[in-house]
Amino acid sequence: MEKFLLAFLVGGGICVIGQIMMDVFKLTPAHTMCTLVVIGAILGGFNLYDPLIKFAGAGASVPISSFGNSLVKGALFEAERDGAIGVITGIFEITSAGISAAIIFGFLGALLFKPKG
């Protein structure tokens, strides 16, 4: 029960931060999403995001900030192994499943629901 509560509070806190960014600072959803990804990447670069995931579980690994953490982890891991080219390949190697799912489900949603754009 404690794990669920921590996940709810941390994940909810990340969402509250995003909502405050949109409501108070009048950022667009795209700006808010990019900011949260960058924050996750910075925290991941300083090895601060993994302890948050260990503490809160899905509450920290599901929000978009975790995507930034995954980008940095993949880039750093592959950079150690392959040098500069590893930075680029590592980003795609770690996050390819999430990116592919977003593209596929976005396409299917567009087929089913007739987008306006």
A tleap script that builds the chain and sets N, CA, C and O, in Angstrom:
source leaprc.protein.ff14SB
mol = sequence {
  NMET GLU LYS PHE LEU LEU ALA PHE LEU VAL
  GLY GLY GLY ILE CYS VAL ILE GLY GLN ILE
  MET MET ASP VAL PHE LYS LEU THR PRO ALA
  HIE THR MET CYS THR LEU VAL VAL ILE GLY
  ALA ILE LEU GLY GLY PHE ASN LEU TYR ASP
  PRO LEU ILE LYS PHE ALA GLY ALA GLY ALA
  SER VAL PRO ILE SER SER PHE GLY ASN SER
  LEU VAL LYS GLY ALA LEU PHE GLU ALA GLU
  ARG ASP GLY ALA ILE GLY VAL ILE THR GLY
  ILE PHE GLU ILE THR SER ALA GLY ILE SER
  ALA ALA ILE ILE PHE GLY PHE LEU GLY ALA
  LEU LEU PHE LYS PRO LYS CGLY
}
set mol.1.N position { 0.822 -1.200 0.000 }
set mol.1.CA position { 0.000 0.000 0.000 }
set mol.1.C position { 0.863 1.258 0.000 }
set mol.1.O position { 0.515 2.261 -0.625 }
set mol.2.N position { 1.984 1.195 0.704 }
set mol.2.CA position { 2.863 2.357 0.785 }
set mol.2.C position { 3.448 2.707 -0.583 }
set mol.2.O position { 3.596 3.883 -0.917 }
set mol.3.N position { 3.784 1.670 -1.382 }
set mol.3.CA position { 4.333 1.916 -2.718 }
set mol.3.C position { 3.349 2.670 -3.601 }
set mol.3.O position { 3.726 3.577 -4.343 }
set mol.4.N position { 2.077 2.279 -3.505 }
set mol.4.CA position { 1.060 2.948 -4.313 }
set mol.4.C position { 0.902 4.408 -3.910 }
set mol.4.O position { 0.751 5.284 -4.762 }
set mol.5.N position { 0.938 4.660 -2.620 }
set mol.5.CA position { 0.805 6.030 -2.129 }
set mol.5.C position { 1.981 6.886 -2.587 }
set mol.5.O position { 1.790 8.017 -3.034 }
set mol.6.N position { 3.204 6.348 -2.476 }
set mol.6.CA position { 4.380 7.105 -2.915 }
set mol.6.C position { 4.332 7.365 -4.419 }
set mol.6.O position { 4.640 8.466 -4.875 }
set mol.7.N position { 3.947 6.354 -5.181 }
set mol.7.CA position { 3.838 6.535 -6.635 }
set mol.7.C position { 2.799 7.597 -6.969 }
set mol.7.O position { 3.018 8.437 -7.842 }
set mol.8.N position { 1.680 7.555 -6.276 }
set mol.8.CA position { 0.614 8.534 -6.515 }
set mol.8.C position { 1.088 9.944 -6.173 }
set mol.8.O position { 0.859 10.882 -6.936 }
set mol.9.N position { 1.745 10.091 -5.028 }
set mol.9.CA position { 2.169 11.424 -4.591 }
set mol.9.C position { 3.273 11.999 -5.485 }
set mol.9.O position { 3.220 13.173 -5.851 }
set mol.10.N position { 4.254 11.196 -5.833 }
set mol.10.CA position { 5.346 11.699 -6.668 }
set mol.10.C position { 4.853 11.954 -8.099 }
set mol.10.O position { 5.125 13.012 -8.667 }
set mol.11.N position { 4.138 11.000 -8.676 }
set mol.11.CA position { 3.595 11.201 -10.020 }
set mol.11.C position { 2.631 12.375 -10.067 }
set mol.11.O position { 2.655 13.171 -11.005 }
set mol.12.N position { 1.782 12.477 -9.053 }
set mol.12.CA position { 0.865 13.610 -8.969 }
set mol.12.C position { 1.602 14.923 -8.804 }
set mol.12.O position { 1.201 15.945 -9.362 }
set mol.13.N position { 2.690 14.893 -8.031 }
set mol.13.CA position { 3.492 16.109 -7.846 }
set mol.13.C position { 4.106 16.576 -9.150 }
set mol.13.O position { 4.133 17.775 -9.430 }
set mol.14.N position { 4.602 15.638 -9.955 }
set mol.14.CA position { 5.166 15.999 -11.255 }
set mol.14.C position { 4.078 16.599 -12.144 }
set mol.14.O position { 4.318 17.571 -12.861 }
set mol.15.N position { 2.894 16.021 -12.092 }
set mol.15.CA position { 1.777 16.549 -12.888 }
set mol.15.C position { 1.336 17.924 -12.399 }
set mol.15.O position { 0.980 18.788 -13.201 }
set mol.16.N position { 1.360 18.123 -11.098 }
set mol.16.CA position { 1.008 19.441 -10.535 }
set mol.16.C position { 2.006 20.494 -11.003 }
set mol.16.O position { 1.621 21.614 -11.340 }
set mol.17.N position { 3.285 20.135 -11.023 }
set mol.17.CA position { 4.299 21.069 -11.517 }
set mol.17.C position { 4.001 21.446 -12.963 }
set mol.17.O position { 4.072 22.619 -13.331 }
set mol.18.N position { 3.667 20.453 -13.781 }
set mol.18.CA position { 3.323 20.727 -15.172 }
set mol.18.C position { 2.088 21.607 -15.301 }
set mol.18.O position { 2.047 22.504 -16.143 }
set mol.19.N position { 1.082 21.354 -14.472 }
set mol.19.CA position { -0.141 22.154 -14.535 }
set mol.19.C position { 0.116 23.591 -14.090 }
set mol.19.O position { -0.438 24.529 -14.664 }
set mol.20.N position { 0.952 23.766 -13.072 }
set mol.20.CA position { 1.315 25.121 -12.622 }
set mol.20.C position { 2.054 25.860 -13.731 }
set mol.20.O position { 1.839 27.053 -13.945 }
set mol.21.N position { 2.924 25.145 -14.432 }
set mol.21.CA position { 3.653 25.773 -15.531 }
set mol.21.C position { 2.697 26.287 -16.597 }
set mol.21.O position { 2.926 27.352 -17.171 }
set mol.22.N position { 1.629 25.545 -16.867 }
set mol.22.CA position { 0.670 25.989 -17.877 }
set mol.22.C position { -0.259 27.081 -17.354 }
set mol.22.O position { -0.552 28.038 -18.070 }
set mol.23.N position { -0.727 26.946 -16.108 }
set mol.23.CA position { -1.704 27.896 -15.588 }
set mol.23.C position { -1.085 29.207 -15.125 }
set mol.23.O position { -1.611 30.277 -15.431 }
set mol.24.N position { 0.015 29.144 -14.397 }
set mol.24.CA position { 0.618 30.347 -13.822 }
set mol.24.C position { 1.554 31.029 -14.810 }
set mol.24.O position { 1.491 32.244 -14.999 }
set mol.25.N position { 2.419 30.247 -15.436 }
set mol.25.CA position { 3.414 30.823 -16.333 }
set mol.25.C position { 2.928 30.908 -17.782 }
set mol.25.O position { 3.647 31.395 -18.655 }
set mol.26.N position { 1.705 30.432 -18.031 }
set mol.26.CA position { 1.068 30.499 -19.357 }
set mol.26.C position { 1.895 29.831 -20.449 }
set mol.26.O position { 1.932 30.304 -21.585 }
set mol.27.N position { 2.565 28.719 -20.098 }
set mol.27.CA position { 3.297 27.961 -21.099 }
set mol.27.C position { 2.330 27.056 -21.859 }
set mol.27.O position { 1.331 26.593 -21.307 }
set mol.28.N position { 2.636 26.815 -23.108 }
set mol.28.CA position { 1.816 25.894 -23.892 }
set mol.28.C position { 2.109 24.466 -23.433 }
set mol.28.O position { 3.135 24.219 -22.800 }
set mol.29.N position { 1.225 23.532 -23.743 }
set mol.29.CA position { 1.519 22.138 -23.386 }
set mol.29.C position { 2.838 21.643 -23.984 }
set mol.29.O position { 3.542 20.860 -23.346 }
set mol.30.N position { 3.182 22.083 -25.186 }
set mol.30.CA position { 4.447 21.657 -25.802 }
set mol.30.C position { 5.644 22.184 -25.021 }
set mol.30.O position { 6.609 21.456 -24.791 }
set mol.31.N position { 5.579 23.453 -24.612 }
set mol.31.CA position { 6.675 24.018 -23.810 }
set mol.31.C position { 6.787 23.304 -22.461 }
set mol.31.O position { 7.887 23.036 -21.976 }
set mol.32.N position { 5.647 23.006 -21.874 }
set mol.32.CA position { 5.641 22.318 -20.583 }
set mol.32.C position { 6.248 20.927 -20.720 }
set mol.32.O position { 7.066 20.518 -19.896 }
set mol.33.N position { 5.849 20.207 -21.755 }
set mol.33.CA position { 6.373 18.864 -21.967 }
set mol.33.C position { 7.882 18.901 -22.196 }
set mol.33.O position { 8.614 18.099 -21.615 }
set mol.34.N position { 8.345 19.808 -23.020 }
set mol.34.CA position { 9.784 19.913 -23.279 }
set mol.34.C position { 10.554 20.280 -22.020 }
set mol.34.O position { 11.644 19.759 -21.784 }
set mol.35.N position { 9.997 21.166 -21.215 }
set mol.35.CA position { 10.652 21.554 -19.968 }
set mol.35.C position { 10.766 20.372 -19.020 }
set mol.35.O position { 11.810 20.177 -18.397 }
set mol.36.N position { 9.705 19.578 -18.903 }
set mol.36.CA position { 9.750 18.412 -18.027 }
set mol.36.C position { 10.742 17.368 -18.536 }
set mol.36.O position { 11.413 16.718 -17.735 }
set mol.37.N position { 10.844 17.200 -19.854 }
set mol.37.CA position { 11.828 16.271 -20.415 }
set mol.37.C position { 13.240 16.756 -20.105 }
set mol.37.O position { 14.102 15.963 -19.726 }
set mol.38.N position { 13.478 18.055 -20.263 }
set mol.38.CA position { 14.806 18.608 -19.982 }
set mol.38.C position { 15.145 18.482 -18.494 }
set mol.38.O position { 16.279 18.156 -18.143 }
set mol.39.N position { 14.173 18.737 -17.624 }
set mol.39.CA position { 14.408 18.576 -16.188 }
set mol.39.C position { 14.766 17.123 -15.872 }
set mol.39.O position { 15.694 16.863 -15.106 }
set mol.40.N position { 14.038 16.188 -16.454 }
set mol.40.CA position { 14.353 14.781 -16.259 }
set mol.40.C position { 15.738 14.433 -16.779 }
set mol.40.O position { 16.454 13.642 -16.165 }
set mol.41.N position { 16.121 15.022 -17.912 }
set mol.41.CA position { 17.446 14.771 -18.477 }
set mol.41.C position { 18.541 15.329 -17.573 }
set mol.41.O position { 19.564 14.679 -17.359 }
set mol.42.N position { 18.328 16.525 -17.046 }
set mol.42.CA position { 19.319 17.126 -16.152 }
set mol.42.C position { 19.455 16.298 -14.875 }
set mol.42.O position { 20.567 16.010 -14.433 }
set mol.43.N position { 18.330 15.919 -14.290 }
set mol.43.CA position { 18.384 15.086 -13.090 }
set mol.43.C position { 19.049 13.744 -13.381 }
set mol.43.O position { 19.806 13.235 -12.554 }
set mol.44.N position { 18.773 13.173 -14.540 }
set mol.44.CA position { 19.416 11.915 -14.925 }
set mol.44.C position { 20.909 12.082 -15.132 }
set mol.44.O position { 21.688 11.201 -14.770 }
set mol.45.N position { 21.312 13.197 -15.706 }
set mol.45.CA position { 22.732 13.472 -15.918 }
set mol.45.C position { 23.514 13.580 -14.626 }
set mol.45.O position { 24.693 13.230 -14.577 }
set mol.46.N position { 22.871 14.058 -13.588 }
set mol.46.CA position { 23.506 14.162 -12.276 }
set mol.46.C position { 23.205 12.959 -11.382 }
set mol.46.O position { 23.463 12.990 -10.179 }
set mol.47.N position { 22.654 11.895 -11.984 }
set mol.47.CA position { 22.306 10.667 -11.255 }
set mol.47.C position { 21.348 10.914 -10.092 }
set mol.47.O position { 21.466 10.281 -9.043 }
set mol.48.N position { 20.413 11.821 -10.274 }
set mol.48.CA position { 19.415 12.112 -9.243 }
set mol.48.C position { 18.055 11.513 -9.564 }
set mol.48.O position { 17.201 11.415 -8.683 }
set mol.49.N position { 17.838 11.111 -10.815 }
set mol.49.CA position { 16.518 10.589 -11.185 }
set mol.49.C position { 16.344 9.125 -10.802 }
set mol.49.O position { 15.246 8.712 -10.430 }
set mol.50.N position { 17.401 8.341 -10.888 }
set mol.50.CA position { 17.301 6.923 -10.517 }
set mol.50.C position { 16.916 6.724 -9.050 }
set mol.50.O position { 16.092 5.858 -8.759 }
set mol.51.N position { 17.482 7.496 -8.113 }
set mol.51.CA position { 17.001 7.357 -6.732 }
set mol.51.C position { 15.519 7.724 -6.584 }
set mol.51.O position { 14.814 7.143 -5.759 }
set mol.52.N position { 15.055 8.679 -7.378 }
set mol.52.CA position { 13.636 9.030 -7.340 }
set mol.52.C position { 12.784 7.864 -7.845 }
set mol.52.O position { 11.712 7.603 -7.301 }
set mol.53.N position { 13.251 7.165 -8.877 }
set mol.53.CA position { 12.527 5.997 -9.375 }
set mol.53.C position { 12.522 4.886 -8.329 }
set mol.53.O position { 11.505 4.221 -8.131 }
set mol.54.N position { 13.656 4.685 -7.661 }
set mol.54.CA position { 13.697 3.665 -6.603 }
set mol.54.C position { 12.759 4.015 -5.457 }
set mol.54.O position { 12.170 3.126 -4.842 }
set mol.55.N position { 12.617 5.298 -5.170 }
set mol.55.CA position { 11.761 5.750 -4.085 }
set mol.55.C position { 10.281 5.660 -4.453 }
set mol.55.O position { 9.467 5.186 -3.661 }
set mol.56.N position { 9.935 6.121 -5.668 }
set mol.56.CA position { 8.522 6.253 -6.028 }
set mol.56.C position { 8.043 5.259 -7.067 }
set mol.56.O position { 6.844 5.220 -7.343 }
set mol.57.N position { 8.904 4.461 -7.654 }
set mol.57.CA position { 8.481 3.469 -8.642 }
set mol.57.C position { 7.830 4.107 -9.856 }
set mol.57.O position { 8.400 4.997 -10.487 }
set mol.58.N position { 6.628 3.642 -10.174 }
set mol.58.CA position { 5.915 4.116 -11.362 }
set mol.58.C position { 5.585 5.603 -11.277 }
set mol.58.O position { 5.396 6.249 -12.308 }
set mol.59.N position { 5.514 6.148 -10.084 }
set mol.59.CA position { 5.234 7.571 -9.940 }
set mol.59.C position { 6.309 8.440 -10.558 }
set mol.59.O position { 6.047 9.582 -10.936 }
set mol.60.N position { 7.520 7.908 -10.665 }
set mol.60.CA position { 8.610 8.647 -11.289 }
set mol.60.C position { 8.971 8.101 -12.660 }
set mol.60.O position { 9.533 8.828 -13.480 }
set mol.61.N position { 8.662 6.836 -12.929 }
set mol.61.CA position { 9.074 6.257 -14.205 }
set mol.61.C position { 8.040 6.430 -15.311 }
set mol.61.O position { 8.380 6.261 -16.482 }
set mol.62.N position { 6.796 6.759 -14.989 }
set mol.62.CA position { 5.755 6.913 -16.007 }
set mol.62.C position { 5.678 8.336 -16.568 }
set mol.62.O position { 5.492 8.471 -17.777 }
set mol.63.N position { 5.807 9.399 -15.780 }
set mol.63.CA position { 5.689 10.753 -16.344 }
set mol.63.C position { 6.749 11.045 -17.405 }
set mol.63.O position { 7.758 10.347 -17.507 }
set mol.64.N position { 6.501 12.077 -18.180 }
set mol.64.CA position { 7.355 12.427 -19.324 }
set mol.64.C position { 8.773 12.774 -18.892 }
set mol.64.O position { 9.699 12.660 -19.696 }
set mol.65.N position { 8.966 13.189 -17.658 }
set mol.65.CA position { 10.314 13.513 -17.186 }
set mol.65.C position { 11.215 12.284 -17.222 }
set mol.65.O position { 12.431 12.417 -17.363 }
set mol.66.N position { 10.651 11.114 -17.098 }
set mol.66.CA position { 11.432 9.886 -17.169 }
set mol.66.C position { 11.994 9.665 -18.568 }
set mol.66.O position { 13.027 9.014 -18.720 }
set mol.67.N position { 11.334 10.192 -19.583 }
set mol.67.CA position { 11.837 10.078 -20.954 }
set mol.67.C position { 13.166 10.811 -21.086 }
set mol.67.O position { 14.094 10.309 -21.720 }
set mol.68.N position { 13.260 11.997 -20.490 }
set mol.68.CA position { 14.523 12.742 -20.503 }
set mol.68.C position { 15.620 11.973 -19.795 }
set mol.68.O position { 16.761 11.937 -20.256 }
set mol.69.N position { 15.274 11.359 -18.675 }
set mol.69.CA position { 16.232 10.533 -17.955 }
set mol.69.C position { 16.704 9.375 -18.824 }
set mol.69.O position { 17.898 9.075 -18.850 }
set mol.70.N position { 15.803 8.727 -19.528 }
set mol.70.CA position { 16.166 7.604 -20.403 }
set mol.70.C position { 17.074 8.050 -21.547 }
set mol.70.O position { 18.005 7.334 -21.918 }
set mol.71.N position { 16.808 9.223 -22.103 }
set mol.71.CA position { 17.663 9.742 -23.170 }
set mol.71.C position { 19.098 9.906 -22.698 }
set mol.71.O position { 20.038 9.495 -23.377 }
set mol.72.N position { 19.257 10.512 -21.524 }
set mol.72.CA position { 20.601 10.764 -21.001 }
set mol.72.C position { 21.288 9.462 -20.607 }
set mol.72.O position { 22.474 9.279 -20.879 }
set mol.73.N position { 20.552 8.558 -19.970 }
set mol.73.CA position { 21.154 7.282 -19.584 }
set mol.73.C position { 21.662 6.522 -20.806 }
set mol.73.O position { 22.773 5.992 -20.794 }
set mol.74.N position { 20.852 6.470 -21.855 }
set mol.74.CA position { 21.271 5.784 -23.075 }
set mol.74.C position { 22.467 6.445 -23.721 }
set mol.74.O position { 23.391 5.765 -24.167 }
set mol.75.N position { 22.458 7.771 -23.774 }
set mol.75.CA position { 23.572 8.499 -24.388 }
set mol.75.C position { 24.866 8.293 -23.609 }
set mol.75.O position { 25.917 8.061 -24.206 }
set mol.76.N position { 24.798 8.375 -22.293 }
set mol.76.CA position { 26.006 8.209 -21.480 }
set mol.76.C position { 26.542 6.787 -21.542 }
set mol.76.O position { 27.754 6.578 -21.607 }
set mol.77.N position { 25.641 5.807 -21.521 }
set mol.77.CA position { 26.066 4.413 -21.564 }
set mol.77.C position { 26.783 4.101 -22.874 }
set mol.77.O position { 27.858 3.503 -22.875 }
set mol.78.N position { 26.184 4.509 -23.979 }
set mol.78.CA position { 26.786 4.220 -25.283 }
set mol.78.C position { 28.016 5.091 -25.539 }
set mol.78.O position { 28.922 4.664 -26.253 }
set mol.79.N position { 28.071 6.298 -24.975 }
set mol.79.CA position { 29.249 7.152 -25.152 }
set mol.79.C position { 30.472 6.521 -24.503 }
set mol.79.O position { 31.581 6.627 -25.028 }
set mol.80.N position { 30.275 5.865 -23.362 }
set mol.80.CA position { 31.392 5.180 -22.716 }
set mol.80.C position { 31.907 4.035 -23.582 }
set mol.80.O position { 33.106 3.762 -23.616 }
set mol.81.N position { 31.002 3.377 -24.271 }
set mol.81.CA position { 31.369 2.210 -25.063 }
set mol.81.C position { 31.874 2.579 -26.457 }
set mol.81.O position { 32.876 2.030 -26.915 }
set mol.82.N position { 31.181 3.516 -27.147 }
set mol.82.CA position { 31.483 3.797 -28.549 }
set mol.82.C position { 31.974 5.214 -28.822 }
set mol.82.O position { 32.214 5.557 -29.979 }
set mol.83.N position { 32.127 6.027 -27.819 }
set mol.83.CA position { 32.583 7.397 -28.037 }
set mol.83.C position { 31.457 8.310 -28.490 }
set mol.83.O position { 30.301 8.125 -28.111 }
set mol.84.N position { 31.808 9.298 -29.307 }
set mol.84.CA position { 30.855 10.341 -29.700 }
set mol.84.C position { 29.662 9.780 -30.471 }
set mol.84.O position { 28.534 10.230 -30.270 }
set mol.85.N position { 29.893 8.815 -31.340 }
set mol.85.CA position { 28.771 8.255 -32.105 }
set mol.85.C position { 27.806 7.520 -31.179 }
set mol.85.O position { 26.618 7.407 -31.480 }
set mol.86.N position { 28.311 7.026 -30.063 }
set mol.86.CA position { 27.468 6.337 -29.094 }
set mol.86.C position { 26.432 7.239 -28.464 }
set mol.86.O position { 25.375 6.770 -28.039 }
set mol.87.N position { 26.719 8.528 -28.396 }
set mol.87.CA position { 25.735 9.469 -27.841 }
set mol.87.C position { 24.458 9.424 -28.673 }
set mol.87.O position { 23.358 9.374 -28.123 }
set mol.88.N position { 24.599 9.440 -29.967 }
set mol.88.CA position { 23.434 9.438 -30.850 }
set mol.88.C position { 22.756 8.079 -30.866 }
set mol.88.O position { 21.535 7.990 -30.738 }
set mol.89.N position { 23.534 7.033 -31.021 }
set mol.89.CA position { 22.932 5.700 -31.091 }
set mol.89.C position { 22.315 5.291 -29.762 }
set mol.89.O position { 21.302 4.592 -29.738 }
set mol.90.N position { 22.913 5.718 -28.660 }
set mol.90.CA position { 22.392 5.357 -27.344 }
set mol.90.C position { 21.027 5.959 -27.078 }
set mol.90.O position { 20.180 5.328 -26.446 }
set mol.91.N position { 20.809 7.174 -27.556 }
set mol.91.CA position { 19.513 7.827 -27.374 }
set mol.91.C position { 18.412 6.997 -28.023 }
set mol.91.O position { 17.360 6.775 -27.423 }
set mol.92.N position { 18.655 6.542 -29.244 }
set mol.92.CA position { 17.627 5.801 -29.958 }
set mol.92.C position { 17.501 4.359 -29.483 }
set mol.92.O position { 16.412 3.787 -29.510 }
set mol.93.N position { 18.607 3.776 -29.052 }
set mol.93.CA position { 18.567 2.384 -28.605 }
set mol.93.C position { 17.701 2.229 -27.353 }
set mol.93.O position { 16.931 1.273 -27.254 }
set mol.94.N position { 17.814 3.132 -26.422 }
set mol.94.CA position { 17.078 3.038 -25.160 }
set mol.94.C position { 15.609 3.414 -25.332 }
set mol.94.O position { 14.738 2.800 -24.716 }
set mol.95.N position { 15.330 4.409 -26.156 }
set mol.95.CA position { 13.967 4.956 -26.232 }
set mol.95.C position { 13.177 4.515 -27.460 }
set mol.95.O position { 12.057 4.980 -27.670 }
set mol.96.N position { 13.736 3.632 -28.266 }
set mol.96.CA position { 13.078 3.288 -29.530 }
set mol.96.C position { 11.697 2.655 -29.345 }
set mol.96.O position { 10.798 2.909 -30.147 }
set mol.97.N position { 11.514 1.851 -28.321 }
set mol.97.CA position { 10.201 1.218 -28.115 }
set mol.97.C position { 9.127 2.263 -27.820 }
set mol.97.O position { 8.024 2.189 -28.361 }
set mol.98.N position { 9.446 3.236 -26.966 }
set mol.98.CA position { 8.475 4.285 -26.642 }
set mol.98.C position { 8.169 5.179 -27.822 }
set mol.98.O position { 7.018 5.553 -28.046 }
set mol.99.N position { 9.196 5.520 -28.574 }
set mol.99.CA position { 8.998 6.363 -29.751 }
set mol.99.C position { 8.168 5.625 -30.800 }
set mol.99.O position { 7.256 6.201 -31.393 }
set mol.100.N position { 8.485 4.357 -31.026 }
set mol.100.CA position { 7.736 3.556 -32.003 }
set mol.100.C position { 6.274 3.420 -31.601 }
set mol.100.O position { 5.384 3.540 -32.443 }
set mol.101.N position { 6.022 3.169 -30.316 }
set mol.101.CA position { 4.640 3.042 -29.842 }
set mol.101.C position { 3.880 4.345 -30.042 }
set mol.101.O position { 2.715 4.325 -30.440 }
set mol.102.N position { 4.523 5.482 -29.772 }
set mol.102.CA position { 3.854 6.766 -29.959 }
set mol.102.C position { 3.484 6.992 -31.420 }
set mol.102.O position { 2.395 7.481 -31.718 }
set mol.103.N position { 4.375 6.643 -32.319 }
set mol.103.CA position { 4.097 6.815 -33.745 }
set mol.103.C position { 2.970 5.892 -34.197 }
set mol.103.O position { 2.043 6.329 -34.880 }
set mol.104.N position { 3.046 4.632 -33.823 }
set mol.104.CA position { 2.041 3.654 -34.256 }
set mol.104.C position { 0.665 3.996 -33.701 }
set mol.104.O position { -0.313 4.018 -34.447 }
set mol.105.N position { 0.578 4.264 -32.395 }
set mol.105.CA position { -0.722 4.558 -31.800 }
set mol.105.C position { -1.255 5.921 -32.235 }
set mol.105.O position { -2.469 6.109 -32.316 }
set mol.106.N position { -0.372 6.866 -32.514 }
set mol.106.CA position { -0.809 8.145 -33.069 }
set mol.106.C position { -1.412 7.966 -34.451 }
set mol.106.O position { -2.430 8.579 -34.775 }
set mol.107.N position { -0.786 7.130 -35.264 }
set mol.107.CA position { -1.307 6.841 -36.599 }
set mol.107.C position { -2.661 6.142 -36.511 }
set mol.107.O position { -3.599 6.511 -37.217 }
set mol.108.N position { -2.764 5.133 -35.644 }
set mol.108.CA position { -4.035 4.419 -35.494 }
set mol.108.C position { -5.133 5.359 -34.977 }
set mol.108.O position { -6.279 5.292 -35.421 }
set mol.109.N position { -4.769 6.225 -34.043 }
set mol.109.CA position { -5.759 7.195 -33.546 }
set mol.109.C position { -6.228 8.134 -34.629 }
set mol.109.O position { -7.404 8.492 -34.677 }
set mol.110.N position { -5.308 8.543 -35.514 }
set mol.110.CA position { -5.669 9.417 -36.632 }
set mol.110.C position { -6.591 8.703 -37.616 }
set mol.110.O position { -7.486 9.322 -38.193 }
set mol.111.N position { -6.376 7.407 -37.808 }
set mol.111.CA position { -7.246 6.654 -38.710 }
set mol.111.C position { -8.654 6.513 -38.143 }
set mol.111.O position { -9.637 6.591 -38.880 }
set mol.112.N position { -8.746 6.310 -36.856 }
set mol.112.CA position { -10.038 6.052 -36.212 }
set mol.112.C position { -10.848 7.306 -35.940 }
set mol.112.O position { -12.075 7.260 -36.023 }
set mol.113.N position { -10.214 8.420 -35.618 }
set mol.113.CA position { -10.942 9.564 -35.102 }
set mol.113.C position { -10.915 10.809 -35.966 }
set mol.113.O position { -11.386 11.853 -35.516 }
set mol.114.N position { -10.401 10.759 -37.157 }
set mol.114.CA position { -10.420 11.859 -38.117 }
set mol.114.C position { -9.929 13.179 -37.496 }
set mol.114.O position { -10.740 14.003 -37.077 }
set mol.115.N position { -8.627 13.374 -37.439 }
set mol.115.CA position { -8.086 14.606 -36.839 }
set mol.115.C position { -8.456 15.858 -37.641 }
set mol.115.O position { -8.733 15.785 -38.838 }
set mol.116.N position { -8.453 16.990 -36.965 }
set mol.116.CA position { -8.860 18.255 -37.592 }
set mol.116.C position { -7.767 18.876 -38.433 }
set mol.116.O position { -8.068 19.615 -39.371 }
set mol.117.N position { -6.497 18.603 -38.129 }
set mol.117.CA position { -5.370 19.266 -38.790 }
set mol.117.C position { -5.079 18.672 -40.063 }
set mol.117.O position { -4.159 19.110 -40.753 }
savepdb mol mol.pdb
quit
